[in-house]
Amino acid sequence: MEEKKLDLNSIIGFILIFGILVYMMYTNQPSPEELEAEEKAKLEQVEAEQKVEIQDNTLVTTANDYSAATVTDSLQLVALNNKLGAFAYASTLPSATNKETLVENGVLSLKFSNKGGYLSEIKLKPFVDYDSIPIYLVKENNTAFNINFNTSDNRNLNTQDLFFEPTVTKNGENTVVSMKLKVSPTQFLEYRYELKPNDFMVDFTIRSQGLSSIVNGSQKINLDWKLKTFRHDKSISYENRYTRLTYQHEEDKIDKLSPSGDDEEILEDVSWLSYRQHFFSSILVSEKPLKEVTVTSKNLVLDEEIDTISTKIFTTKMPLELQAGEFNQPLKFYFGPTDNNTLKKYDIGLEDSIPFGWGIFGWINRFLFVPLFSMLSGFLPYGIAIVVMTVLIKLLLSFVQYKQFLSQAKLKIIKPELDAIKEKYKDNKMKIQQETMALQTKAGASPLSGCLPALIQLPVFYALFQFFPSAFDLRQKSFLWADDLSSYDVVAELPFHIPFYGDHVSLFPILASIAIFFYMKMTTGQQVATQPTQEGMPDMQKMMKYMIYFSPLMMLFFFNNYASGLSLYYFISNVISIGIMLVIKNYILDEDKIHAKIQENKKKPKKQGKFAKKMSEMMEQAEKQKQAQQKKK
């Protein structure tokens, strides 16, 4: 606001007001009997507020008693009136202090601040972090909740600077906390919170009474909600990767801000928005879509070697519209676990805030892996449930692996004939390619026939890659040497930090890398050995030999800070894959029968597909152009 200078008229006005106040205070002094009665009433009020009420698993107390904020300096009262106008009344009440009101149900412990009327502390009672410290979503001024508005006498005010009067009542089994910013005993702005027993969802309404002539509705009224998210996991870089602002807008669209850099978006028709902190979330839900919302995300983890306590800062700014000059905005707050089963029961799509993957990957997780794992973990230890689920998935995909191995076997059988073609047309590279394609087509041994089954597995692999880091049920569940399947396991601490690897050694990624190495040695190595090098193409044999060593090494580094449950899955999956391959090779496939079948296919006229026909035509055309160029020379 622009600074106002005092002129002579203002000074005279202050003196007159001061004189009037002194006269009124002198003439309205209470008698000794009135003073005694007033003091007795205050003591009774304090005693009533300090009572502890326990009903239906709901605990209600006040953190501190309320003392009257008496304005002793008349100049101070004048200054308050000049600064706050009608809202100066709230600063003269006994509640005009920095005290807090504590309210609990079976799962939440909440503190409400008199100053600002907002939730100044949110504790999730059933949970602790990696270091056995209770989970706090809000504590020690890491949040801000403020309404900025203008008054009819041209004052710009913020609710975070004003004092609310708390009242705690019961509505059946529910506990109601009313925080009122008063202009008079009957005029106020109210934050109304209602808690149900054992529920993470809090009903929240912003309403007012008698403010239509005080609040200027023709100017913008903005609600700002900010949160600096606390770290709760062992690896701050891993947690930060899954700490993200997610929102639903335009009825059913789910979008997110950037998980790594700073980001900002202006949204329309927002149904809910989630400040997701990996396994815990603070979600704002609106009964009616919010017309315009500005959201931002700022990344605080700039160096993974620095052990910080916060991950990101999320902000939301939304305009509020008055109805007949009054506030009336029904909302809800969810403070709880980012758990599919918990969020799904509210039936408003909050489970879509869990990063299960987009498109088909999310469908596979929601309708296959989540129900399957939930069923298995219902009667099995979580680590065993992962092993059993892996076995079931591998058995389901075993036909794909059979197709891959069959394709490799066919290529191996016709390799001598491919080598003969290469020798026969060694001076004509284009002819080698044409004859090679023709032989592979007749034998039904195209390299693509092995690639297509592998592509079928990709959605499953990616879905599981998204499933394990998001599975709340794995949090703080132990298996063998891993004390938390949702975080990395540690078998040795390093006295130094290795870039991209970390300062510890995890055993499950090592086992998974070894299993991947032997699996690739058995599959990729054999497949490359059967394929001739094509003219104009990179030397695939050399590249795949490098991949056999590079892929396990990348797995070792990448997964050292990932969930041990994911590494356990990849280890078991590749061990089973090796076992399936050995069974197929030694007990199912008969190379002599395959060879005989190939010879039969070669005798039959094979209709050339459109793609193969087009490729053949292109090769012939290229060969003719090459011969024409040679003649010109």
NORTAQUI-V582748 format. One record per residue. N is the residue number from 0. BURIAL is I if it has 24 or more other ideal C-beta (glycine too) atoms within 12 Angstrom, else O. D_CENTER is the distance of its C-alpha to the mean C-alpha in Angstrom with 1 decimal. Layout:
BEGIN
N,BURIAL,D_CENTER
N,BURIAL,D_CENTER
END
This chain:
BEGIN
0,O,38.8
1,O,42.1
2,O,44.3
3,O,47.4
4,O,50.7
5,O,53.3
6,O,56.6
7,O,59.9
8,O,59.2
9,O,55.8
10,O,57.6
11,O,60.3
12,O,57.8
13,O,56.0
14,O,59.4
15,O,60.3
16,O,57.1
17,O,57.4
18,O,61.0
19,O,60.1
20,O,57.3
21,O,59.7
22,O,62.3
23,O,59.9
24,O,58.6
25,O,62.3
26,O,63.6
27,O,60.7
28,O,60.7
29,O,60.3
30,O,63.2
31,O,62.9
32,O,62.5
33,O,59.6
34,O,57.9
35,O,58.3
36,O,56.9
37,O,53.9
38,O,53.2
39,O,53.5
40,O,51.0
41,O,48.4
42,O,48.7
43,O,48.3
44,O,45.1
45,O,43.6
46,O,44.6
47,O,43.0
48,I,39.6
49,O,39.6
50,O,40.0
51,O,37.3
52,O,36.7
53,O,35.2
54,O,35.0
55,O,33.1
56,O,30.7
57,I,29.9
58,I,30.9
59,I,31.9
60,I,33.3
61,I,33.8
62,I,32.8
63,O,35.9
64,O,39.0
65,I,39.5
66,O,42.4
67,O,44.1
68,I,43.3
69,O,46.9
70,O,47.7
71,O,50.9
72,O,51.3
73,I,52.3
74,O,51.3
75,O,47.7
76,I,47.8
77,O,49.1
78,O,46.4
79,I,43.7
80,I,45.3
81,O,45.5
82,O,41.8
83,I,40.2
84,I,43.0
85,I,42.6
86,I,39.5
87,I,41.6
88,I,42.6
89,I,39.3
90,I,40.1
91,I,43.4
92,I,42.0
93,I,41.7
94,I,37.9
95,I,37.8
96,I,36.5
97,O,33.2
98,I,33.2
99,I,30.3
100,I,30.2
101,I,28.5
102,I,27.5
103,I,26.1
104,I,25.5
105,O,24.9
106,I,21.2
107,I,20.7
108,I,22.8
109,I,22.9
110,I,25.1
111,I,26.2
112,I,27.9
113,I,31.3
114,I,30.7
115,I,28.2
116,I,27.8
117,I,24.0
118,I,21.9
119,I,22.7
120,I,21.3
121,I,18.7
122,I,19.1
123,I,17.6
124,I,20.8
125,O,20.1
126,I,17.9
127,O,18.6
128,I,16.9
129,I,18.2
130,O,21.3
131,O,22.1
132,O,21.4
133,O,20.2
134,I,16.6
135,I,16.9
136,I,14.2
137,I,17.1
138,I,20.3
139,O,22.8
140,O,22.3
141,I,18.7
142,I,18.3
143,I,20.6
144,I,21.4
145,I,24.4
146,I,26.5
147,I,28.8
148,I,32.0
149,I,35.6
150,I,38.6
151,O,41.8
152,O,43.7
153,O,41.4
154,I,39.3
155,I,35.7
156,I,33.8
157,I,30.4
158,I,29.6
159,I,28.0
160,I,31.6
161,I,33.3
162,I,34.1
163,I,33.1
164,I,35.2
165,I,33.4
166,I,34.6
167,I,33.4
168,O,34.7
169,O,34.3
170,O,33.7
171,O,34.7
172,O,32.2
173,I,29.7
174,I,29.7
175,I,29.9
176,I,29.4
177,I,31.1
178,I,30.8
179,I,33.6
180,I,34.4
181,I,38.1
182,I,40.7
183,O,43.3
184,O,43.5
185,O,42.8
186,O,40.6
187,I,37.0
188,I,33.3
189,I,31.3
190,I,27.8
191,I,27.9
192,I,25.4
193,I,26.0
194,I,24.7
195,I,25.4
196,I,26.2
197,O,23.5
198,I,20.8
199,I,17.4
200,I,18.0
201,I,20.3
202,I,22.5
203,I,23.0
204,I,25.8
205,I,27.2
206,I,30.9
207,I,34.2
208,I,37.9
209,I,40.8
210,I,38.9
211,O,39.9
212,O,42.7
213,I,40.8
214,I,37.5
215,O,37.9
216,I,36.0
217,O,37.2
218,O,35.0
219,O,31.2
220,I,29.3
221,I,25.8
222,I,23.1
223,I,20.8
224,I,17.8
225,I,16.4
226,I,14.3
227,I,14.5
228,I,11.8
229,I,13.6
230,I,13.2
231,I,13.3
232,I,13.5
233,I,16.6
234,I,15.4
235,I,13.9
236,I,13.6
237,I,11.7
238,I,9.2
239,I,9.0
240,I,8.3
241,I,4.8
242,I,4.7
243,I,4.5
244,I,6.7
245,I,6.8
246,I,10.3
247,I,13.1
248,I,16.5
249,O,19.9
250,O,19.9
251,O,17.6
252,O,15.9
253,I,12.1
254,I,11.1
255,I,8.7
256,I,10.0
257,O,10.7
258,I,8.6
259,O,12.1
260,O,14.7
261,O,15.4
262,I,14.9
263,O,16.4
264,I,16.9
265,O,19.3
266,I,18.3
267,O,20.7
268,O,20.8
269,I,17.4
270,I,16.9
271,I,13.8
272,I,11.0
273,I,7.9
274,I,7.3
275,I,4.2
276,I,5.9
277,I,5.0
278,I,7.6
279,I,8.3
280,I,7.7
281,I,10.4
282,I,11.0
283,I,14.2
284,I,16.1
285,I,19.3
286,O,22.2
287,O,23.4
288,I,21.4
289,I,21.2
290,O,23.5
291,O,22.1
292,I,19.1
293,I,18.5
294,I,15.0
295,I,14.6
296,I,12.3
297,I,14.3
298,I,13.7
299,I,15.7
300,I,15.6
301,O,18.5
302,O,20.3
303,I,18.9
304,O,22.3
305,O,22.0
306,O,20.8
307,O,19.0
308,O,17.6
309,I,15.0
310,I,12.1
311,I,11.6
312,I,13.5
313,I,12.2
314,I,15.1
315,I,16.1
316,I,19.8
317,I,21.4
318,I,25.1
319,I,26.7
320,I,29.8
321,I,32.7
322,O,34.5
323,O,38.3
324,O,37.6
325,I,35.3
326,I,31.6
327,I,30.1
328,I,26.3
329,O,24.9
330,I,21.2
331,I,19.0
332,I,16.5
333,I,14.1
334,I,13.6
335,I,12.7
336,I,10.9
337,I,7.9
338,I,10.9
339,I,12.2
340,O,15.7
341,I,15.1
342,I,13.1
343,O,15.5
344,O,18.5
345,I,18.0
346,O,18.7
347,I,17.1
348,I,14.4
349,I,11.5
350,I,10.7
351,I,9.9
352,I,6.5
353,I,5.9
354,I,6.2
355,I,9.8
356,I,11.3
357,O,13.5
358,O,17.0
359,O,18.9
360,I,16.3
361,I,14.1
362,O,17.5
363,I,18.6
364,I,15.7
365,I,15.8
366,O,19.6
367,I,20.7
368,I,18.7
369,I,16.9
370,O,20.3
371,I,22.2
372,I,20.4
373,I,20.3
374,O,24.1
375,I,24.9
376,I,23.1
377,O,25.0
378,O,28.2
379,O,27.4
380,O,26.0
381,I,22.5
382,I,23.8
383,O,26.6
384,I,24.3
385,I,22.5
386,I,26.1
387,I,27.4
388,I,24.5
389,I,25.1
390,I,28.8
391,I,28.4
392,I,26.3
393,I,28.8
394,O,31.7
395,O,30.2
396,I,30.0
397,I,33.3
398,O,35.2
399,I,33.1
400,I,34.1
401,I,37.6
402,I,37.8
403,I,36.5
404,I,39.1
405,I,41.8
406,I,41.3
407,I,41.6
408,I,44.7
409,I,46.3
410,I,45.7
411,I,47.2
412,I,50.3
413,I,51.1
414,I,50.5
415,O,54.3
416,I,55.0
417,I,52.3
418,O,53.9
419,O,57.3
420,I,56.1
421,I,54.8
422,O,58.2
423,O,60.2
424,O,58.6
425,O,57.8
426,O,59.2
427,O,57.3
428,O,53.5
429,I,52.9
430,I,55.1
431,I,53.2
432,I,50.0
433,I,51.8
434,I,53.5
435,I,50.3
436,I,48.4
437,I,51.3
438,I,51.7
439,I,48.0
440,I,48.1
441,I,51.2
442,I,49.9
443,I,46.6
444,I,45.0
445,I,42.9
446,I,40.1
447,O,37.8
448,I,38.5
449,I,36.6
450,O,33.7
451,O,33.0
452,I,32.3
453,I,29.9
454,O,28.0
455,O,27.6
456,I,25.7
457,O,23.1
458,I,20.9
459,I,21.0
460,I,20.3
461,O,17.3
462,I,15.9
463,I,16.5
464,I,14.9
465,I,11.6
466,I,12.6
467,I,13.4
468,I,10.4
469,I,8.5
470,I,11.7
471,I,11.7
472,I,15.5
473,I,15.9
474,I,14.9
475,I,18.2
476,I,20.2
477,O,23.0
478,I,25.1
479,O,28.1
480,O,27.5
481,I,23.7
482,O,22.9
483,I,19.1
484,I,18.1
485,I,14.4
486,I,15.6
487,I,18.6
488,I,22.1
489,I,24.8
490,O,28.5
491,O,29.6
492,O,28.7
493,O,29.8
494,O,31.7
495,O,30.2
496,O,27.0
497,O,27.0
498,O,25.0
499,O,22.2
500,I,23.3
501,I,22.9
502,I,25.4
503,I,25.5
504,I,26.5
505,I,24.6
506,I,26.9
507,I,24.8
508,I,24.0
509,I,27.7
510,I,28.8
511,I,26.5
512,I,27.9
513,I,31.4
514,I,30.9
515,I,29.5
516,I,32.5
517,I,35.1
518,I,33.5
519,I,33.6
520,I,37.1
521,I,38.2
522,I,36.7
523,I,36.2
524,I,39.3
525,I,41.5
526,I,40.1
527,I,40.8
528,O,44.3
529,I,45.3
530,I,44.4
531,I,46.8
532,O,45.9
533,O,46.0
534,O,47.9
535,O,45.8
536,O,42.7
537,O,41.0
538,O,42.2
539,O,39.6
540,O,41.3
541,O,40.7
542,O,37.1
543,I,36.2
544,O,38.0
545,O,35.7
546,I,32.6
547,I,33.8
548,O,33.4
549,O,30.7
550,I,28.0
551,I,28.3
552,I,28.3
553,O,25.1
554,I,23.6
555,I,24.9
556,O,23.4
557,I,20.0
558,I,19.3
559,I,20.9
560,I,17.6
561,I,15.5
562,I,15.3
563,I,19.0
564,I,18.5
565,I,17.7
566,I,20.8
567,I,22.8
568,I,22.1
569,I,23.3
570,I,26.3
571,I,27.4
572,I,26.8
573,I,29.0
574,I,31.6
575,I,32.0
576,I,32.2
577,I,35.0
578,I,36.7
579,I,36.5
580,I,38.0
581,O,40.8
582,O,41.6
583,I,41.7
584,I,43.8
585,O,46.3
586,O,46.6
587,O,45.5
588,I,46.3
589,O,50.0
590,O,50.6
591,O,54.2
592,O,53.3
593,I,50.6
594,O,53.2
595,O,55.7
596,I,53.3
597,I,52.5
598,O,56.3
599,O,56.7
600,O,53.9
601,O,55.6
602,O,58.8
603,O,57.3
604,O,56.8
605,O,53.1
606,O,52.0
607,O,49.9
608,O,46.6
609,O,45.9
610,O,43.6
611,I,46.0
612,O,48.9
613,O,47.4
614,I,46.6
615,I,50.2
616,O,51.6
617,O,49.7
618,I,50.9
619,O,54.5
620,O,54.4
621,O,53.1
622,O,55.9
623,O,58.5
624,O,57.3
625,O,57.5
626,O,61.0
627,O,62.1
628,O,61.0
629,O,62.9
630,O,66.1
631,O,65.9
632,O,65.9
END
